[in-house]
Amino acid sequence: MAIMSCGVFSSPEGSGCSELAEAEGAEATGGTAESSHEGRAITDPLVVPVGPGKLPVPERETWTRQMDFIMSCVGFAVGLGNVWRFPYLCYKNGGGVFLIPYLLIVFVGGIPVFFLEVALGQFMKQGGISAWNIAPLFKGLGLASMVIVFFCNSYYIMILVWGLFYLVHSLTETLPWATCGHSWNTPQCTELFGLGGCDNNGTTNNSSTARNCSNLADQRSPIIEFWENKVLRISGDLGEPGELSWQLILCLLTTWVIVYFCIWKGVKSTGKVVYFTALFPYVVLILLLLHGVTLPGALDGIIYYLKPDWTKLAVAQVWIDAGTQIFFSYAIGLGALTALGSYNRFHNNCYRDAYVLAVINSSTSFFAGFVVFSVLGFMASEQGVDISQVAESGPGLAFIAYPKAVTLMPLSPLWATLFFFMLLVLGLDSQFVGVEGFITGILDLFPQPAAGSPRREITAAICCLVCCIIDLSMVTQGGMYVFQLFDNYSASGITLLWQAFWECVVIAWVYGADRFMDDVARMIGYRPLPYMKWCWSLITPVVCVGIFLFHVVNYQPLTYNKTYIYPWWGEAIGWALALSSMLCIPCTVAYKLLRSKGSFQQRWQLLTTPVWGHHHLEYMTPEAETKLLPPPDSLTAAPLEKATLFETVI
């Protein structure tokens, strides 16, 4: 019998499959595993043996309410990229036409992989590493996701640090980046962006306006000087780290303390905090939109955002941008979605949840575009320039373009405070859910501790402390160069696409797409649409490979501000960050195959046989036989070690 046909739920002879696997495994390794169960021998190392006691199977912690899971996924996946990256890509790639490739790839790439990760966690009841016991040979997928999310946790918080810094400085009567004359300003500082800063007759094609404003091209805006000289205090090179900024260190410590107390008690505390952090940004976005559409030039900005350019559909870069944005904004390949899904109840309808969350995620991105471009339209109108000259993405939008815009608004400190508080909250839940996903993956490698054990709190503290120490390199004068290395390599499109490709291949071709569909049916009561299986098996891997190869072929050396080119050793550090996760998969496969004995077929068969933990026990065998475990005092230390089955990290 082929191992691919041995499904726990997808085959009526599933129980025989595990016995076959053990028989073949014993033949390969020269040993057997035996214990008694209702008077008959069990030779299956993949199923936890049970006895006649009356102690219930230990249950995994679950969400207090299922809405906690929805809000956590919204908070994690809907982040800063939805606000500062999607609108810019939409405007750059043909306006409303960009929605065609975007929505197409959502349905053939985003939703299938999003659903796969959540369903895998819910089915296996394990975090990002142990969930891949479903195909132990490819447990490197779990290790890779932990490496990626660890790097993300380390550098992503810097956006919150800068946001907190701006938030504190917004609580003043006059915004400090609105004027020159401060200690961080240079003689070239010119208040060029105020009303009447340069000759402006309200048109964008007036030659005298263009000439007069261009005469000030060598001058520097107070907004840019505040960002580069006050916040970053940026040095001239990656090799010049310079001094630590004590103000940024205070902001860094504050944000990590907030993150720690959001996750230290597990999903019970996370589920409460996330209601505010996930919903409040929508309140602020609505307020900003209502205010933005009343500003002069706002309508022009919105038209610019949506105006279709059908010729863009023939440009490969448009499709690549759509695919890359989806994998970023859906938080795919980080292992955190698997961790969140593992806290679901077994029969939760994760299939429905995947579609609901996809609609929320993409709708938020589209809605944020109206907020951003209404303000950019106003700013372009006030400056007398084309919108293309003020449109920004990434940190440039959050810390240069938008601060520049609010200086032109009435009650500018109020709108600046609202914007940066929204930015802080929007990034906070993405941060602490990412940390939660990492901690879950680590804790699931070890047996459950006794009640009242502080293991989770200690692990969370160590994780936050280590990340905080790494972040010290990003609060120096050369910190922005380090930040860009992490941002462009450690969690880049290349690493996420590589991860998503292998996830689909392992589930569809190693474990079996039909088998996994049957497992999902066991959880939700029906099989998902066949298109989901087709995506896992063929369409999504092809999309991932296509975008991956495009990124590799069109690779450009990393630069900062389009002027500074990173040295070769900086590029080498970046690629080391990227390969540290990508190599986890082939290295783990090679290690496991070399460590096993027997023919290649025997090793493959043994190493692709799922390892089911005791959390999974009640769903694997008849209820009457598996609902109870022996009481603790009936097990000595040695039997307990056999009864609690888990793999080491490798």
C-alpha positions as CSV (number, residue, x, y, z in Angstrom):
1,M,0.0,0.0,0.0
2,A,1.4,3.4,-1.0
3,I,2.0,5.8,1.9
4,M,0.0,8.5,0.0
5,S,-3.2,6.5,0.3
6,C,-2.9,6.1,4.1
7,G,-5.0,9.0,5.3
8,V,-6.1,9.3,8.9
9,F,-9.5,10.6,7.8
10,S,-9.4,10.1,4.1
11,S,-9.1,6.4,4.1
12,P,-11.4,3.8,5.9
13,E,-8.2,1.8,6.5
14,G,-6.4,4.7,8.1
15,S,-5.6,2.7,11.3
16,G,-3.8,0.1,9.2
17,C,-1.6,2.6,7.6
18,S,0.1,3.6,10.8
19,E,0.8,-0.1,11.6
20,L,2.2,-0.5,8.1
21,A,4.4,2.6,8.6
22,E,5.7,1.2,11.9
23,A,6.4,-2.2,10.4
24,E,8.4,-0.6,7.6
25,G,10.0,1.8,9.9
26,A,11.1,-1.0,12.3
27,E,12.5,-2.9,9.3
28,A,14.5,0.2,8.4
29,T,15.8,1.0,11.8
30,G,16.0,-2.5,13.2
31,G,13.7,-1.9,16.2
32,T,10.1,-1.8,17.3
33,A,8.0,0.2,19.7
34,E,5.5,-1.7,21.8
35,S,2.9,-0.9,24.5
36,S,-0.4,-2.4,25.6
37,H,-3.8,-1.0,24.7
38,E,-6.9,-2.9,25.8
39,G,-5.0,-6.2,25.7
40,R,-3.6,-5.9,22.2
41,A,-0.1,-4.9,21.0
42,I,0.4,-1.5,19.4
43,T,3.4,-1.1,17.1
44,D,2.6,2.4,15.8
45,P,5.1,5.0,17.0
46,L,2.9,7.7,15.6
47,V,-0.1,7.3,17.8
48,V,-0.1,8.0,21.6
49,P,-0.9,4.8,23.5
50,V,-3.7,5.1,26.0
51,G,-4.8,3.1,29.0
52,P,-7.9,2.5,31.1
53,G,-7.6,5.6,33.3
54,K,-10.0,8.4,33.6
55,L,-7.9,11.5,33.0
56,P,-9.1,13.5,29.9
57,V,-6.7,14.1,27.1
58,P,-4.9,17.5,27.9
59,E,-6.6,20.1,25.8
60,R,-4.7,22.9,24.0
61,E,-5.6,26.4,25.0
62,T,-8.3,27.9,22.7
63,W,-9.6,31.3,22.0
64,T,-12.2,32.5,24.5
65,R,-14.4,33.5,21.6
66,Q,-14.0,32.6,17.9
67,M,-14.1,36.4,17.2
68,D,-10.8,36.6,19.1
69,F,-9.2,34.6,16.3
70,I,-10.8,36.8,13.6
71,M,-9.6,40.0,15.3
72,S,-6.1,38.6,15.8
73,C,-5.8,37.6,12.1
74,V,-7.1,41.1,11.1
75,G,-4.7,42.7,13.5
76,F,-1.7,40.7,12.2
77,A,-2.4,40.6,8.5
78,V,-3.9,44.1,8.1
79,G,-0.9,46.3,8.9
80,L,1.2,49.2,7.6
81,G,1.7,47.7,4.2
82,N,-2.1,48.0,3.5
83,V,-1.9,51.7,4.2
84,W,1.4,52.8,2.9
85,R,2.3,50.3,0.1
86,F,-0.9,49.2,-1.7
87,P,-2.2,52.7,-2.6
88,Y,1.1,53.6,-4.1
89,L,1.3,50.4,-6.1
90,C,-2.3,50.9,-7.3
91,Y,-1.6,54.5,-8.5
92,K,1.8,53.4,-10.1
93,N,0.4,50.4,-11.9
94,G,-2.6,51.7,-13.7
95,G,-5.0,52.9,-11.0
96,G,-8.2,50.8,-10.9
97,V,-6.7,48.5,-13.6
98,F,-4.3,47.2,-10.9
99,L,-7.2,45.6,-9.2
100,I,-7.5,43.0,-12.0
101,P,-4.1,41.3,-11.4
102,Y,-4.4,41.9,-7.7
103,L,-7.8,40.2,-7.3
104,L,-6.8,37.4,-9.6
105,I,-3.7,36.6,-7.6
106,V,-5.7,36.9,-4.4
107,F,-7.9,34.0,-5.5
108,V,-5.1,31.8,-6.9
109,G,-2.4,32.6,-4.4
110,G,-3.4,34.6,-1.4
111,I,-6.5,32.8,-0.2
112,P,-5.3,29.2,-0.9
113,V,-2.0,29.7,1.1
114,F,-3.7,31.7,3.8
115,F,-6.3,28.9,4.2
116,L,-3.6,26.2,4.1
117,E,-1.6,27.7,6.9
118,V,-4.6,28.3,9.2
119,A,-6.2,24.9,8.5
120,L,-2.8,23.2,9.1
121,G,-2.5,24.8,12.5
122,Q,-6.1,24.0,13.4
123,F,-5.8,20.4,12.3
124,M,-2.4,19.6,13.9
125,K,-3.0,21.7,17.0
126,Q,0.6,22.8,16.8
127,G,2.5,26.0,16.1
128,G,4.7,26.9,13.1
129,I,7.4,24.2,13.7
130,S,5.5,21.2,15.1
131,A,2.6,21.6,12.6
132,W,5.0,20.2,9.9
133,N,5.0,16.9,11.7
134,I,2.3,16.3,9.1
135,A,5.4,15.6,6.9
136,P,8.4,15.3,9.2
137,L,10.9,15.2,6.4
138,F,10.0,18.8,5.6
139,K,10.0,20.1,9.1
140,G,12.5,22.6,7.9
141,L,9.5,24.6,6.6
142,G,8.6,25.3,10.2
143,L,12.2,26.2,11.1
144,A,12.3,28.6,8.1
145,S,9.1,30.3,9.1
146,M,10.4,30.8,12.6
147,V,13.6,32.4,11.3
148,I,11.6,34.7,9.0
149,V,9.2,35.8,11.8
150,F,12.1,36.3,14.2
151,F,13.8,38.7,11.8
152,C,10.4,40.4,11.2
153,N,9.9,40.8,15.0
154,S,13.3,42.3,15.3
155,Y,13.1,45.0,12.7
156,Y,9.4,45.7,12.2
157,I,9.2,47.2,15.7
158,M,11.4,50.1,14.5
159,I,8.5,51.5,12.6
160,L,6.6,51.6,15.9
161,V,9.6,53.3,17.5
162,W,9.7,56.0,14.9
163,G,5.9,56.4,15.1
164,L,6.0,56.8,18.9
165,F,8.8,59.4,18.5
166,Y,6.6,61.4,16.0
167,L,3.6,60.9,18.2
168,V,5.3,62.5,21.2
169,H,6.5,65.4,19.1
170,S,3.0,65.9,17.7
171,L,1.7,66.9,21.2
172,T,2.9,70.5,20.7
173,E,1.3,73.7,19.7
174,T,3.5,73.9,16.6
175,L,4.7,70.8,14.8
176,P,8.6,70.8,15.1
177,W,9.0,69.6,11.5
178,A,6.9,72.5,10.1
179,T,9.5,75.2,10.6
180,C,13.3,75.8,10.4
181,G,15.4,77.3,13.2
182,H,15.8,74.2,15.4
183,S,19.1,72.8,16.5
184,W,18.9,69.9,13.9
185,N,18.2,72.3,11.0
186,T,21.0,73.3,8.5
187,P,21.5,76.6,6.8
188,Q,19.9,75.1,3.7
189,C,16.6,74.6,5.5
190,T,13.8,76.4,3.8
191,E,10.1,76.5,4.8
192,L,9.2,75.7,1.2
193,F,6.1,73.8,1.8
194,G,4.0,76.3,3.7
195,L,1.3,78.4,1.9
196,G,3.2,80.9,-0.3
197,G,6.5,79.2,0.3
198,C,7.1,79.5,-3.4
199,D,5.1,81.3,-6.1
200,N,1.8,79.3,-6.5
201,N,-1.1,80.4,-8.6
202,G,-2.9,77.2,-8.1
203,T,-1.9,75.5,-11.4
204,T,0.5,72.7,-12.0
205,N,1.6,73.6,-15.5
206,N,2.4,77.2,-14.9
207,S,6.0,77.9,-16.2
208,S,6.8,80.6,-13.7
209,T,5.7,78.4,-10.8
210,A,7.9,75.6,-12.0
211,R,10.8,78.0,-12.5
212,N,10.5,79.7,-9.1
213,C,10.1,76.4,-7.2
214,S,12.9,74.8,-9.1
215,N,15.2,77.6,-7.9
216,L,14.8,76.2,-4.4
217,A,15.8,72.7,-5.5
218,D,19.1,72.9,-3.6
219,Q,17.3,73.8,-0.4
220,R,16.1,71.3,2.2
221,S,12.6,70.9,3.6
222,P,12.3,71.0,7.4
223,I,10.3,67.8,7.2
224,I,13.2,65.9,5.6
225,E,15.7,67.5,8.1
226,F,13.5,66.5,11.0
227,W,13.4,62.9,9.7
228,E,17.1,62.6,8.8
229,N,18.8,64.9,11.3
230,K,16.6,64.6,14.4
231,V,15.0,61.2,14.2
232,L,17.6,59.1,12.4
233,R,20.6,61.4,12.8
234,I,21.8,59.4,9.8
235,S,25.5,58.8,9.1
236,G,27.0,58.6,5.7
237,D,27.7,54.9,5.5
238,L,26.7,51.4,6.8
239,G,30.2,51.1,8.2
240,E,29.7,54.2,10.4
241,P,27.3,53.1,13.1
242,G,27.9,56.3,15.1
243,E,26.2,56.9,18.4
244,L,23.1,55.5,20.0
245,S,20.1,57.7,20.3
246,W,18.9,57.7,23.8
247,Q,15.5,59.1,22.8
248,L,14.9,56.2,20.3
249,I,16.2,53.8,23.0
250,L,13.4,55.0,25.3
251,C,10.9,54.6,22.6
252,L,12.3,51.1,21.8
253,L,12.0,49.9,25.4
254,T,8.5,51.4,25.7
255,T,7.2,49.5,22.7
256,W,8.8,46.2,23.7
257,V,7.3,46.5,27.2
258,I,3.9,47.1,25.6
259,V,4.3,44.1,23.3
260,Y,5.4,41.8,26.2
261,F,2.4,42.6,28.3
262,C,0.1,42.0,25.3
263,I,1.3,38.4,24.8
264,W,2.8,37.2,28.1
265,K,-0.4,35.3,29.2
266,G,-1.0,33.7,25.8
267,V,-4.1,34.0,23.6
268,K,-6.3,34.9,26.6
269,S,-4.5,38.3,26.9
270,T,-3.9,38.7,23.2
271,G,-7.6,38.1,22.4
272,K,-8.6,41.0,24.7
273,V,-6.1,43.5,23.5
274,V,-6.6,42.8,19.8
275,Y,-10.2,44.1,19.8
276,F,-8.9,47.6,20.3
277,T,-5.7,47.4,18.2
278,A,-7.6,45.8,15.2
279,L,-10.6,48.1,15.2
280,F,-9.3,51.5,16.3
281,P,-7.3,52.1,13.1
282,Y,-10.5,51.8,11.1
283,V,-12.0,54.6,13.2
284,V,-9.0,56.9,12.5
285,L,-9.0,56.0,8.8
286,I,-12.7,57.0,8.5
287,L,-12.0,60.3,10.4
288,L,-9.0,61.0,8.1
289,L,-11.1,60.3,5.0
290,L,-14.0,62.5,6.2
291,H,-11.5,65.3,6.8
292,G,-9.5,64.6,3.7
293,V,-12.3,64.8,1.2
294,T,-13.2,68.3,2.4
295,L,-9.7,69.6,1.5
296,P,-9.1,71.4,-1.8
297,G,-7.6,69.1,-4.4
298,A,-8.7,65.9,-2.7
299,L,-11.0,64.9,-5.6
300,D,-8.1,65.2,-8.0
301,G,-6.0,62.9,-5.8
302,I,-8.7,60.3,-5.7
303,I,-9.2,60.4,-9.4
304,Y,-5.5,60.0,-9.9
305,Y,-5.6,57.0,-7.6
306,L,-8.4,55.2,-9.6
307,K,-7.8,56.5,-13.1
308,P,-7.4,53.4,-15.3
309,D,-4.5,52.9,-17.6
310,W,-5.3,49.7,-19.5
311,T,-1.9,49.5,-21.2
312,K,-0.4,48.6,-17.8
313,L,-1.9,45.1,-18.0
314,A,0.7,44.2,-20.6
315,V,3.5,45.1,-18.2
316,A,5.1,42.2,-16.3
317,Q,6.1,44.4,-13.4
318,V,2.4,45.2,-12.6
319,W,1.6,41.5,-12.1
320,I,4.8,41.0,-10.1
321,D,3.9,44.0,-7.8
322,A,0.4,42.5,-7.3
323,G,1.7,39.1,-6.3
324,T,4.4,40.4,-4.0
325,Q,2.0,42.8,-2.3
326,I,-0.5,39.9,-1.7
327,F,2.1,37.7,-0.1
328,F,3.3,40.6,2.1
329,S,-0.2,41.8,3.2
330,Y,-1.6,38.3,3.8
331,A,1.4,37.6,6.2
332,I,2.0,34.3,4.4
333,G,5.1,32.1,5.2
334,L,5.7,33.5,8.7
335,G,4.2,30.6,10.7
336,A,2.1,33.0,12.8
337,L,-1.2,32.1,10.9
338,T,-0.5,28.5,11.7
339,A,0.0,29.4,15.4
340,L,-3.2,31.4,15.5
341,G,-5.1,28.6,13.8
342,S,-3.8,26.0,16.3
343,Y,-5.8,27.8,19.1
344,N,-9.0,27.3,17.2
345,R,-11.5,24.6,18.2
346,F,-11.1,21.6,16.0
347,H,-14.5,22.0,14.2
348,N,-14.1,25.8,13.6
349,N,-15.0,26.7,10.0
350,C,-11.6,28.0,9.0
351,Y,-12.5,27.8,5.3
352,R,-15.2,30.5,5.8
353,D,-12.8,32.5,8.0
354,A,-10.2,32.5,5.2
355,Y,-12.6,34.2,2.8
356,V,-13.9,36.6,5.4
357,L,-10.3,37.7,6.3
358,A,-9.3,38.0,2.7
359,V,-12.2,40.4,2.0
360,I,-11.3,42.4,5.1
361,N,-7.7,42.6,4.2
362,S,-8.1,43.6,0.6
363,S,-11.0,46.0,1.3
364,T,-8.8,47.7,3.9
365,S,-6.0,48.2,1.4
366,F,-8.4,49.7,-1.2
367,F,-10.1,51.9,1.3
368,A,-6.8,53.2,2.6
369,G,-6.0,54.4,-0.9
370,F,-8.8,56.9,-0.7
371,V,-7.5,58.2,2.6
372,V,-3.9,58.5,1.4
373,F,-4.6,60.1,-2.1
374,S,-7.2,62.6,-0.8
375,V,-4.4,64.0,1.4
376,L,-1.8,63.7,-1.4
377,G,-4.1,65.5,-3.8
378,F,-4.5,68.3,-1.3
379,M,-0.8,68.5,-0.8
380,A,-0.1,68.6,-4.6
381,S,-2.7,71.4,-4.9
382,E,-1.2,73.5,-2.2
383,Q,2.3,73.1,-3.6
384,G,1.3,73.6,-7.2
385,V,2.9,70.4,-8.4
386,D,1.8,67.1,-10.0
387,I,0.6,64.3,-7.7
388,S,3.3,62.1,-9.0
389,Q,5.9,64.4,-7.3
390,V,4.4,63.9,-3.8
391,A,3.3,60.2,-4.0
392,E,5.4,58.0,-1.8
393,S,5.3,54.5,-0.4
394,G,6.8,52.8,2.7
395,P,8.4,54.9,5.4
396,G,8.6,57.8,3.0
397,L,4.8,58.1,3.1
398,A,4.5,57.8,6.8
399,F,7.4,60.0,8.0
400,I,7.8,62.5,5.1
401,A,4.8,62.8,2.8
402,Y,2.0,62.7,5.4
403,P,3.8,64.9,8.0
404,K,4.4,67.3,5.2
405,A,0.7,67.3,4.4
406,V,-0.6,67.8,7.9
407,T,1.6,71.0,8.2
408,L,-0.7,72.5,5.6
409,M,-3.9,71.6,7.4
410,P,-5.8,73.6,10.0
411,L,-5.3,72.0,13.5
412,S,-2.3,70.2,12.2
413,P,-1.1,68.9,15.6
414,L,-4.5,67.2,16.1
415,W,-4.3,65.4,12.7
416,A,-0.7,64.5,13.2
417,T,-1.5,63.0,16.6
418,L,-4.4,61.0,15.2
419,F,-2.3,59.7,12.3
420,F,0.7,58.6,14.3
421,F,-1.4,57.0,17.0
422,M,-3.2,55.1,14.3
423,L,0.2,54.1,12.8
424,L,1.4,52.9,16.3
425,V,-1.8,50.8,16.9
426,L,-1.8,49.5,13.3
427,G,1.7,48.2,13.7
428,L,1.4,47.1,17.3
429,D,-1.0,44.1,16.7
430,S,1.1,42.9,13.8
431,Q,4.1,43.0,16.1
432,F,2.7,41.2,19.1
433,V,0.9,38.6,17.1
434,G,4.1,37.9,15.2
435,V,5.9,37.5,18.6
436,E,3.0,35.2,19.7
437,G,3.5,33.1,16.6
438,F,7.2,32.7,17.3
439,I,6.7,31.9,21.0
440,T,4.0,29.3,20.2
441,G,6.3,27.6,17.7
442,I,9.1,27.3,20.3
443,L,6.9,26.2,23.2
444,D,5.2,23.5,21.2
445,L,8.6,21.7,20.8
446,F,8.4,20.8,24.5
447,P,5.9,18.9,26.7
448,Q,3.2,20.9,28.4
449,P,4.3,22.3,31.8
450,A,2.5,21.9,35.0
451,A,-0.3,24.3,35.8
452,G,1.0,27.6,37.0
453,S,4.4,27.2,35.4
454,P,5.9,30.6,34.3
455,R,7.5,29.0,31.3
456,R,5.5,31.1,28.8
457,E,6.2,34.3,30.6
458,I,9.9,33.6,30.8
459,T,10.1,32.5,27.1
460,A,8.3,35.7,26.1
461,A,10.6,37.8,28.1
462,I,13.7,36.2,26.6
463,C,12.4,36.6,23.1
464,C,11.6,40.3,23.6
465,L,14.9,40.9,25.3
466,V,16.9,39.2,22.5
467,C,15.0,41.2,19.8
468,C,15.5,44.4,21.7
469,I,19.3,43.8,21.8
470,I,19.3,43.3,18.1
471,D,17.3,46.5,17.7
472,L,20.0,48.5,19.3
473,S,21.9,48.3,16.0
474,M,18.9,50.2,14.4
475,V,18.8,53.1,16.9
476,T,22.3,54.2,16.0
477,Q,23.2,56.8,13.4
478,G,23.7,54.0,10.9
479,G,20.5,52.3,12.0
480,M,18.5,53.0,8.8
481,Y,21.0,51.1,6.7
482,V,20.7,48.1,9.0
483,F,16.9,48.4,9.0
484,Q,16.9,48.3,5.2
485,L,19.0,45.2,5.1
486,F,16.5,43.4,7.3
487,D,13.6,44.8,5.4
488,N,14.8,43.9,1.9
489,Y,16.4,40.5,2.6
490,S,15.3,38.7,5.8
491,A,11.5,38.9,5.0
492,S,11.7,39.8,1.3
493,G,9.5,38.7,-1.5
494,I,12.0,36.0,-2.4
495,T,12.0,34.4,1.0
496,L,8.2,34.5,1.3
497,L,7.6,33.1,-2.2
498,W,10.1,30.3,-1.5
499,Q,8.3,29.4,1.7
500,A,4.8,29.5,0.1
501,F,6.0,27.3,-2.9
502,W,7.3,24.6,-0.6
503,E,4.2,24.7,1.7
504,C,2.0,24.0,-1.3
505,V,4.2,21.3,-2.7
506,V,4.5,19.4,0.6
507,I,0.8,19.5,1.3
508,A,-0.3,18.7,-2.2
509,W,2.3,16.2,-3.4
510,V,3.9,14.7,-0.2
511,Y,1.0,14.6,2.2
512,G,-1.7,14.6,-0.5
513,A,-4.1,17.3,-1.6
514,D,-7.1,15.0,-1.5
515,R,-6.0,13.7,1.9
516,F,-5.7,17.2,3.3
517,M,-9.1,18.2,1.8
518,D,-10.6,15.2,3.6
519,D,-8.9,16.3,6.8
520,V,-10.5,19.7,6.4
521,A,-13.8,18.1,5.7
522,R,-13.5,16.3,9.0
523,M,-13.0,19.7,10.7
524,I,-15.7,21.8,9.0
525,G,-18.1,19.1,7.8
526,Y,-17.7,19.5,4.1
527,R,-14.9,19.6,1.4
528,P,-13.8,23.0,0.2
529,L,-14.2,23.8,-3.5
530,P,-12.0,21.7,-5.8
531,Y,-10.3,24.9,-7.0
532,M,-8.5,25.0,-3.6
533,K,-6.9,21.6,-4.4
534,W,-5.9,22.7,-7.9
535,C,-4.3,25.9,-6.5
536,W,-2.2,23.9,-4.0
537,S,-1.2,21.3,-6.6
538,L,-0.3,23.5,-9.5
539,I,-1.5,27.1,-9.9
540,T,-0.1,28.6,-6.7
541,P,3.4,26.9,-7.1
542,V,3.6,28.2,-10.7
543,V,2.7,31.7,-9.6
544,C,5.3,31.6,-6.8
545,V,8.0,30.3,-9.2
546,G,7.2,32.9,-11.8
547,I,7.4,35.8,-9.4
548,F,10.4,34.3,-7.7
549,L,12.4,34.0,-10.9
550,F,11.3,37.6,-11.9
551,H,12.8,38.9,-8.7
552,V,16.0,37.0,-9.2
553,V,16.5,38.0,-12.8
554,N,15.7,41.7,-12.1
555,Y,17.7,41.9,-8.9
556,Q,19.2,45.3,-8.3
557,P,21.8,46.2,-5.6
558,L,20.3,47.7,-2.5
559,T,20.4,51.5,-2.2
560,Y,19.2,54.0,0.3
561,N,17.4,57.1,-0.9
562,K,18.3,56.2,-4.5
563,T,21.8,57.7,-3.9
564,Y,23.8,55.5,-1.4
565,I,24.8,52.1,-2.7
566,Y,25.5,49.4,-0.1
567,P,29.1,48.0,-0.1
568,W,29.6,44.4,-1.1
569,W,29.9,43.2,2.4
570,G,26.6,44.8,3.2
571,E,25.0,42.9,0.3
572,A,26.6,39.7,1.7
573,I,25.0,40.3,5.1
574,G,21.7,40.8,3.4
575,W,21.9,37.5,1.4
576,A,23.1,35.7,4.6
577,L,19.8,36.9,6.2
578,A,17.8,35.6,3.3
579,L,19.6,32.3,3.0
580,S,19.4,31.6,6.7
581,S,15.7,30.8,6.3
582,M,15.7,29.5,2.7
583,L,18.4,26.9,3.4
584,C,16.5,25.5,6.4
585,I,14.3,23.4,4.0
586,P,16.9,21.6,1.9
587,C,19.3,21.2,4.8
588,T,16.7,19.6,7.0
589,V,15.6,17.3,4.2
590,A,19.3,16.2,3.6
591,Y,20.0,15.8,7.3
592,K,17.0,13.6,7.9
593,L,17.6,11.4,4.9
594,L,21.2,10.9,5.8
595,R,20.4,10.1,9.4
596,S,17.8,7.4,8.5
597,K,18.6,3.8,7.6
598,G,17.3,1.6,4.8
599,S,16.6,2.1,1.1
600,F,15.6,5.5,-0.2
601,Q,12.0,4.3,-0.5
602,Q,12.0,3.1,3.0
603,R,13.4,6.3,4.4
604,W,11.0,8.4,2.3
605,Q,8.1,6.4,3.5
606,L,9.1,6.6,7.1
607,L,10.0,10.3,7.1
608,T,6.8,11.4,5.3
609,T,4.5,9.5,7.7
610,P,2.8,12.1,9.9
611,V,3.6,12.2,13.6
612,W,0.4,12.8,15.6
613,G,0.7,14.3,19.1
614,H,-1.7,13.5,21.9
615,H,-3.7,16.6,21.3
616,H,-4.7,14.9,18.1
617,L,-5.7,11.6,19.7
618,E,-9.4,12.1,20.0
619,Y,-9.8,12.8,16.3
620,M,-7.8,9.8,15.1
621,T,-9.3,6.6,16.7
622,P,-12.7,5.5,18.0
623,E,-13.9,7.8,20.7
624,A,-14.5,5.0,23.2
625,E,-10.8,4.0,23.0
626,T,-9.1,7.4,22.9
627,K,-11.0,9.9,25.0
628,L,-9.1,9.1,28.2
629,L,-5.5,8.9,29.2
630,P,-4.2,7.2,32.3
631,P,-3.9,9.3,35.5
632,P,-0.5,10.9,36.1
633,D,0.3,8.6,39.1
634,S,-0.1,5.5,36.9
635,L,2.8,6.6,34.7
636,T,6.4,6.5,35.7
637,A,8.8,8.9,34.2
638,A,9.8,6.4,31.5
639,P,6.3,5.6,30.2
640,L,5.4,9.2,30.3
641,E,8.3,9.9,27.9
642,K,6.8,7.4,25.5
643,A,3.3,8.6,25.9
644,T,4.2,12.2,25.0
645,L,5.4,12.1,21.5
646,F,7.1,15.0,19.9
647,E,10.1,15.5,17.7
648,T,13.2,17.6,18.5
649,V,13.7,20.7,16.5
650,I,15.3,18.7,13.7
